């Protein structure tokens, strides 16, 4: 079958830079998925994206769909004639053209035919149109008098299949073979003879680097080279790199400078101003100090680059001046004096003001520090001040600096260094993989802040629903778990949640609140362990016991995960499931002692001796939380357990013997439940 390259390019006004990669990937994937559903095979897929275009090039696309056989089974031969005729009409044929097929259930009418594959060129317009319609665009726009909607106004459409234009209309545009070059360097049409010319013709003479990945790498190399020129190290934020790649079609890196007096301002504020507002990269010296320079990416190769640099320097100067002004102004008012102002800011209508929250955080942080045998006073102080930097001009202007500015202002106020560090650390981890708080006060306040929010929102019946989580409660729960587990803190979540809940003045859903929030938090472990390639059965076996200490929960999971790899694990898991089923049918059983005098079978005597031995051996292991060693010890029970179920009738006619054997099984199960419910390992 003949094959041709396919190219589609949609020319637009400047697309949203932060969404460009997502739009490009979705556009290409939509077309590829459409071809797969249509049964059209193809070769390499190339995706292109720049500020003014989305494009996809697919090599070696089959000229047409493969022919396919169609088979539909209809009613039974014994069915009413009208039913059979209706089936024939639905197949576009007559009764005499239907075939009869014998099956185990009787004879049935069957329609069989061969459908010729459609030309790929006829399918592509619909596939492209459908892909554009499915793009993840939150809000589409209209322009002029057109009823067409897209993320930005569209201006041209290229649709080539081999050397031929696919004649169609999409988003109100007639397809053609002419793309356009750079808005300033080559504002002309470029005629494409074939899809394979696309990237090369755009680059020369069009001065457009259409390949997003290649353009990104060009920018990365340029900004590193610019940093080297001034003996600095360019700091590359991947998100910022993606954004400037999406803003430029012909990127040129240039280095500018700002006045050294601005370096008196905390570096984070300067970096935020340069990065968020101007899309500049900052540079550090060999000692990791911020240099008075910035690197910008211009979308034009100027004949007078110095003029471009000076223009950027004029723009950044007032931004940095604002940051310096905010910093100097904020330092005139201490964080402590801002505590009272927190009463003017509502945290949540039913949960009070930020002042109320700060007071609750302070009290709970003190308790946590006490339990960890750390300085209670520092934790309480850090918790009380934790939200005060939200009242500063700097954080009002640069919201991403909350916490960081609290640290700088606390140091300026003469606060203890640990209290100052906690101002920033209590927001950690801010995102998945972020670093954790390092100081005791920071740990205590970070946990207290999140538990206060969790109990408060659950207590007023506002838990997360589906994809909606406005207060980021899932992230808060996972943050607490990470801190406790990775910092190896022996804290009881149920106890802390009860204290946090009681700190609130009035919660409509207070009854059983700590258990409800604990269940929600422990469920966050599921994805955690999935990422670590630990099976759902292992997680569920521990969750069934609902350990309220996250560190203990994690140790149990790791122990069960190790146990699952032992050769004895499968048999013992099955035995536990069998024991669980037997005991559940007996209703409530007391933990009665096993009467040796009622043990008559050798297998049950052997199992009783093994259980007694394990009870003595496991006691110190459970006390030390050494669950892995405990399960390794329990693996020795495989042989006596197998022999017991092979040779012993549990439900004996003699009630005393039966109850004695049930008591033995109950003791056996209790040994494993000291770690997890391993009967769930098959889940």
TAWO-V415028 format. One line per field, one symbol per residue. psi: psi as a letter, one per 20 degrees, with the letter a starting at -180 (. if undefined). Layout:
BEGIN
psi->???
END
This chain:
BEGIN
psi->pqqqqppppoprrpqohiigggggghgghggghghghikpqrcqpppqprhkqpqpppqlpqhrqqqqpppppbrqhiqqhhgghggghhikarhiiqrppprhjapqqppprpppqqphhhhgggggghghhjqmogoqqrqbjqiqprhqqqhqppopociqpoorppkjppqajpaqaqhghmmrqopphqhiifgghhgojilpohogghhghggghghghhghhjkropoophghggghhiiqhmpppqprqrphhiiiqphhgggggggghilqprpqahjkqpqlrqpqoqkqnqimhhhgghghhhghghghggggggghghiipqhhiighiiiippgpgijarhggghggggghhggghghjlaogggggghhhihjhiijqhghhgnhijpgghhgghgghijqqhhgghhhghiiqphrpiqqqqhqggggghggggghggghgghikllrqpcipmhjlhghgghggggggghjlpmqoggghhgggghhqgpphlhpjghhghgggghhhhghghghjkpqhhgghhghhilpiohgggghgghghhghhiqhiggghggghgggggghhijbopqmqqpohhjohqhhhggggghggghghhhghgghikmhghghhghhiigghgghghhipogmqhogggghghhhghghghhghiigrniijhi.
END
